């Protein structure tokens, strides 16, 4: 009972000397309740998964994740399943995978083109062909 009382007593503290990541005190979402600290999804984006580009390719970083050419009045998320060789080159890309929110032909095409230009870190111990995903979030400007 004392541990609970002590924990709640500290809840009125104005600051923290925590060493965790992030910038507290600013506007916006400080995290996503359904997120996982063990997530392997990496990339540039808005943090909540609603903008930018992200990828999931177990155990590899990226060297280049090009932004699709986007001069179109359409929006949605396109998940592209990619096959990557040991050198990090994308050898196949299939847009419209599970998690996509649009099947717009233009967005699928430009997402595939951008995915084919992506490069990942070389990994000699990787399978001959490693599968993963690149997610593009198209948002009207």
C-alpha positions in Angstrom: 0.0 0.0 0.0 2.9 2.4 0.8 4.4 1.8 -2.7 1.1 2.8 -4.3 0.9 5.9 -2.1 4.5 6.9 -2.9 4.0 6.4 -6.6 0.9 8.5 -6.7 2.5 11.2 -4.5 5.2 11.7 -7.2 2.6 12.2 -10.0 2.4 15.9 -9.3 6.1 16.5 -10.1 6.5 19.2 -12.8 9.7 17.7 -14.4 11.7 14.6 -14.8 15.4 13.7 -15.1 14.6 10.7 -17.2 17.1 9.5 -19.8 14.4 8.1 -22.2 14.1 9.3 -25.8 11.8 12.1 -26.9 11.2 15.7 -26.3 8.5 16.3 -23.6 6.5 19.4 -23.0 5.9 20.4 -26.6 2.7 20.2 -28.6 1.6 16.9 -30.2 1.5 13.3 -29.5 4.2 12.0 -27.2 3.7 8.4 -28.2 1.3 5.9 -29.4 -0.5 3.7 -26.9 -0.6 0.7 -29.2 3.1 1.1 -30.2 5.8 -1.4 -29.2 9.2 -0.6 -27.9 10.4 -3.7 -29.7 9.2 -2.5 -33.1 11.6 -3.2 -36.0 9.9 -0.6 -38.3 12.3 2.3 -39.0 12.4 5.3 -41.3 11.4 8.9 -41.7 7.9 9.8 -40.7 5.5 11.5 -38.4 6.0 9.2 -35.5 2.4 8.1 -35.4 2.6 6.3 -38.8 0.4 8.8 -40.6 3.1 10.5 -42.8 6.4 9.9 -44.4 8.1 6.6 -45.4 8.9 3.7 -43.2 10.2 0.2 -43.8 10.5 -3.2 -42.2 13.4 -5.4 -43.3 14.6 -7.4 -40.3 18.1 -6.7 -39.3 19.0 -4.1 -42.0 19.3 -0.4 -42.1 18.7 1.6 -45.3 21.1 3.5 -47.5 18.5 5.2 -49.7 14.7 5.5 -49.4 13.6 7.8 -52.2 10.4 9.8 -52.0 7.9 8.9 -54.7 7.2 11.5 -57.3 3.9 12.8 -56.1 2.1 15.5 -58.1 -1.4 14.0 -57.9 -4.6 14.8 -56.1 -5.0 11.4 -54.3 -4.0 10.1 -50.9 -3.6 6.9 -48.9 -1.1 4.5 -47.6 0.6 2.0 -50.0 2.5 -0.9 -48.6 5.0 -2.4 -51.0 6.3 -5.9 -50.4 10.0 -5.9 -51.5 12.5 -8.6 -52.2 16.1 -7.6 -51.4 19.3 -9.4 -52.3 22.4 -9.7 -50.1 23.9 -6.6 -51.5 20.9 -4.5 -50.4 19.4 -4.0 -53.9 15.6 -4.2 -54.3 15.1 -6.9 -57.0 11.3 -7.0 -56.9 8.5 -4.8 -55.6 4.8 -5.6 -55.3 2.6 -2.6 -54.3 -0.8 -2.9 -52.6 0.1 -5.4 -49.9 -1.7 -5.9 -46.6 -2.0 -2.6 -44.8 -2.5 -0.5 -47.9 -5.5 1.9 -47.7 -5.7 2.7 -51.5 -5.5 0.8 -54.7 -5.2 4.0 -56.8 -3.2 3.0 -59.9 -1.1 6.1 -59.9 -0.1 5.8 -56.3 0.7 2.1 -56.7 2.9 2.9 -59.7 4.9 5.7 -58.1 5.3 3.7 -54.9 6.7 0.7 -56.9 9.1 3.0 -58.8 10.4 4.5 -55.6 10.7 1.1 -53.9 12.7 -0.2 -56.8 15.2 2.7 -56.3 15.6 2.0 -52.6 18.9 0.5 -51.3 19.5 -1.3 -48.0 22.7 -2.2 -46.1 24.5 -5.2 -47.5 24.4 -8.3 -45.4 26.3 -11.3 -46.5 24.7 -13.5 -43.9 21.1 -12.7 -45.1 19.1 -15.1 -47.1 19.7 -15.0 -50.9 16.4 -13.1 -51.2 15.1 -11.3 -48.1 11.5 -10.1 -48.0 10.2 -7.0 -46.2 8.0 -3.9 -46.8 8.3 -0.2 -47.5 5.3 1.9 -46.6 4.5 5.2 -48.3 1.9 7.6 -46.9 0.6 9.9 -49.5 -1.0 13.0 -48.0 -2.6 15.9 -49.9 -0.7 19.1 -49.5 
